[in-house]
Amino acid sequence: MKRARVALVDHYLREWDSRGWASAYHSLVELGPQVLPEIETRFLASRDGAFRAALVELARQMHSGDALSLFGAALRDASPEVWKNALDGLVALASPDSIAVLEKAARRSPPGRTSPQEWDEWVREALEQARAECDARGGAA
């Protein structure tokens, strides 16, 4: 089953590189959180910042706590587009676990060439939004 899932993700990611990116994106979202391990593997292997950012956005669209590991890795990415997408994903989850990831990020140095002030502003805003949404949901995702 895993081999078939990996092959399917490979197919859609090859399609993504062609003109069929929109179809591939929606097909991967429809496959659901079960493909997140393969998406994370691709994320970690890619040297293309725009592609990594797109993979993080794809994971966000799955609305799954299974993306926490990918979001955590993306918060260490030198590309602001990537780590900002990860912040968006963590805010969208608005769970105790996503808040814990954000709190850990708030204590770290910023990735890449991001200034400490910019990092602090973005992470603190994400934390406020995630906490507010989590509270609105009664403290649960």
C-alpha positions as CSV (number, residue, x, y, z in Angstrom):
1,M,0.0,0.0,0.0
2,K,2.8,2.4,0.9
3,R,4.6,1.7,-2.4
4,A,1.5,2.5,-4.3
5,R,0.9,5.7,-2.3
6,V,4.6,6.8,-2.9
7,A,4.1,6.1,-6.7
8,L,1.0,8.1,-6.8
9,V,2.6,11.1,-5.0
10,D,5.6,10.8,-7.4
11,H,3.2,10.9,-10.3
12,Y,1.4,14.0,-9.0
13,L,4.6,15.8,-8.1
14,R,6.0,15.2,-11.6
15,E,2.7,16.6,-13.0
16,W,3.2,19.5,-10.6
17,D,6.4,20.3,-12.4
18,S,4.6,20.5,-15.7
19,R,1.6,22.6,-16.7
20,G,-0.7,20.4,-14.7
21,W,0.3,21.9,-11.3
22,A,-3.3,22.9,-10.4
23,S,-4.7,19.5,-11.0
24,A,-1.8,17.8,-9.2
25,Y,-2.2,20.1,-6.2
26,H,-5.9,19.4,-5.9
27,S,-5.3,15.6,-6.4
28,L,-2.8,15.6,-3.6
29,V,-5.1,17.5,-1.3
30,E,-7.9,15.0,-2.1
31,L,-5.6,12.1,-1.2
32,G,-5.5,13.5,2.3
33,P,-3.1,13.4,5.2
34,Q,-1.9,9.9,4.4
35,V,0.5,11.4,1.9
36,L,2.1,13.8,4.4
37,P,5.1,11.6,5.0
38,E,5.9,11.6,1.3
39,I,5.3,15.3,1.1
40,E,7.7,15.9,4.0
41,T,10.3,13.7,2.5
42,R,10.1,15.8,-0.7
43,F,10.2,19.0,1.3
44,L,13.4,17.9,3.1
45,A,15.1,16.9,-0.2
46,S,14.2,19.9,-2.3
47,R,16.6,22.8,-2.9
48,D,13.8,24.9,-4.5
49,G,12.4,27.4,-2.0
50,A,9.2,28.0,-4.1
51,F,8.6,24.3,-4.3
52,R,9.1,23.8,-0.5
53,A,6.7,26.7,0.1
54,A,4.1,25.1,-2.1
55,L,4.5,21.8,-0.3
56,V,4.0,23.5,3.1
57,E,0.9,25.2,1.7
58,L,-0.3,21.8,0.4
59,A,0.1,20.4,3.8
60,R,-1.8,23.3,5.4
61,Q,-4.8,22.5,3.1
62,M,-5.0,19.1,4.6
63,H,-5.9,20.5,8.0
64,S,-4.2,17.6,9.8
65,G,-2.1,17.4,12.9
66,D,0.0,14.9,11.0
67,A,1.6,18.0,9.3
68,L,3.2,19.2,12.6
69,S,6.6,17.7,11.8
70,L,6.6,19.2,8.3
71,F,5.6,22.6,9.7
72,G,8.3,22.3,12.4
73,A,11.0,21.6,9.8
74,A,9.7,24.5,7.6
75,L,10.1,26.9,10.5
76,R,13.8,26.3,10.2
77,D,13.9,27.1,6.5
78,A,16.0,30.0,5.3
79,S,13.2,31.1,2.9
80,P,10.7,33.5,4.5
81,E,8.0,32.2,2.1
82,V,8.5,28.7,3.5
83,W,8.5,29.6,7.2
84,K,5.6,32.0,6.8
85,N,3.5,29.3,5.2
86,A,4.4,27.0,8.1
87,L,3.2,29.7,10.5
88,D,-0.1,29.9,8.6
89,G,-0.4,26.1,8.8
90,L,0.2,26.1,12.6
91,V,-2.4,28.9,13.1
92,A,-4.9,27.0,11.0
93,L,-4.5,23.9,13.1
94,A,-4.8,26.0,16.3
95,S,-4.3,23.0,18.6
96,P,-2.4,22.6,21.8
97,D,0.3,20.8,19.8
98,S,0.6,23.5,17.1
99,I,0.8,26.1,19.9
100,A,3.7,24.1,21.5
101,V,5.5,24.2,18.1
102,L,5.1,27.9,17.9
103,E,6.2,28.4,21.5
104,K,9.4,26.5,20.7
105,A,10.0,28.5,17.6
106,A,9.6,31.7,19.6
107,R,12.6,30.7,21.8
108,R,14.8,29.9,18.8
109,S,17.0,32.2,16.7
110,P,15.4,33.2,13.3
111,P,16.2,31.1,10.3
112,G,18.4,32.3,7.4
113,R,18.9,36.0,7.1
114,T,15.6,36.9,8.9
115,S,16.1,39.6,11.5
116,P,15.3,38.7,15.1
117,Q,12.8,41.5,15.2
118,E,10.9,40.2,12.1
119,W,11.0,36.6,13.4
120,D,9.7,37.7,16.8
121,E,6.9,39.8,15.3
122,W,5.7,37.0,13.0
123,V,5.9,34.2,15.5
124,R,4.3,36.2,18.3
125,E,1.4,37.2,16.0
126,A,1.0,33.5,14.9
127,L,1.0,32.5,18.6
128,E,-1.7,35.0,19.5
129,Q,-3.9,33.9,16.6
130,A,-3.5,30.2,17.3
131,R,-4.2,30.7,21.0
132,A,-7.3,32.8,20.2
133,E,-8.6,30.2,17.7
134,C,-7.8,27.3,20.1
135,D,-9.7,29.1,22.9
136,A,-12.6,29.8,20.6
137,R,-12.8,26.0,19.9
138,G,-12.9,25.3,23.6
139,G,-9.2,24.4,23.8
140,A,-9.3,21.6,21.3
141,A,-8.5,21.3,17.6
